[in-house]
Amino acid sequence: MSAMNQRRILHAHFHLPHPGDADLYAQLLALAEDITPRVQALAPDAAHLDITGALRYWQLLWGFRTCGVTSCSALR
């Protein structure tokens, strides 16, 4: 598999102000689904986002070349 065909998985850890806040967690997951429909919830405070298909969008929007620290910072 070439580098361009590899999956790009973003691990998002949400630092919730109140641990176990299910409503806020659900809102954050919904926000993540605006970035990519491929979101796997990792309760109680994390998620995996498959951003492989969204990389082109982010590259066009901000000129990112990779899904490294720069793009992850933008998602904060």
C-alpha positions in Angstrom: 0.0 0.0 0.0 1.5 3.3 -1.0 1.7 6.2 1.4 -1.2 8.0 -0.3 -3.4 5.0 0.1 -2.8 4.5 3.8 -5.5 5.1 6.3 -5.1 8.2 8.5 -6.6 7.8 11.9 -6.8 10.7 14.3 -7.0 9.8 18.0 -8.9 12.6 19.7 -8.8 12.7 23.5 -11.4 15.2 24.9 -10.4 16.9 28.1 -13.9 17.3 29.5 -14.4 19.9 32.3 -16.6 17.4 34.2 -15.5 13.7 33.7 -18.5 11.6 32.6 -20.4 14.5 31.0 -22.3 12.4 28.5 -24.1 15.4 26.9 -20.9 17.2 26.1 -19.2 14.0 24.9 -22.1 13.5 22.5 -21.8 17.0 21.2 -18.1 16.5 20.6 -18.7 13.3 18.7 -21.3 15.2 16.6 -18.7 17.9 15.9 -16.2 15.2 14.9 -18.8 13.8 12.5 -18.8 17.2 10.7 -15.1 16.4 9.9 -15.6 12.8 8.8 -18.5 10.4 9.0 -16.1 7.7 10.2 -16.0 8.3 13.9 -15.5 5.5 16.5 -16.4 6.6 20.0 -14.0 5.4 22.7 -16.0 6.1 25.9 -15.7 7.9 28.2 -13.6 10.7 26.6 -12.0 9.8 23.3 -12.7 8.9 19.7 -10.9 7.7 16.6 -11.6 9.6 13.4 -10.7 8.1 10.0 -9.7 11.3 8.2 -8.3 9.6 5.1 -11.0 10.9 2.9 -11.0 14.3 4.5 -7.3 14.9 4.0 -7.8 16.5 0.6 -10.4 18.9 2.0 -8.0 20.0 4.8 -5.2 20.3 2.4 -7.2 22.6 0.1 -8.6 24.6 3.0 -5.3 25.2 4.8 -2.6 23.9 2.6 -1.6 21.0 4.8 0.6 18.4 3.2 0.3 15.7 5.9 -1.9 14.9 8.9 0.7 15.7 11.4 1.0 18.0 14.3 0.0 21.0 12.2 -3.4 19.7 11.2 -4.2 18.2 14.6 -3.5 21.6 16.1 -6.0 23.2 13.7 -8.7 20.7 14.9 -8.3 21.9 18.5 
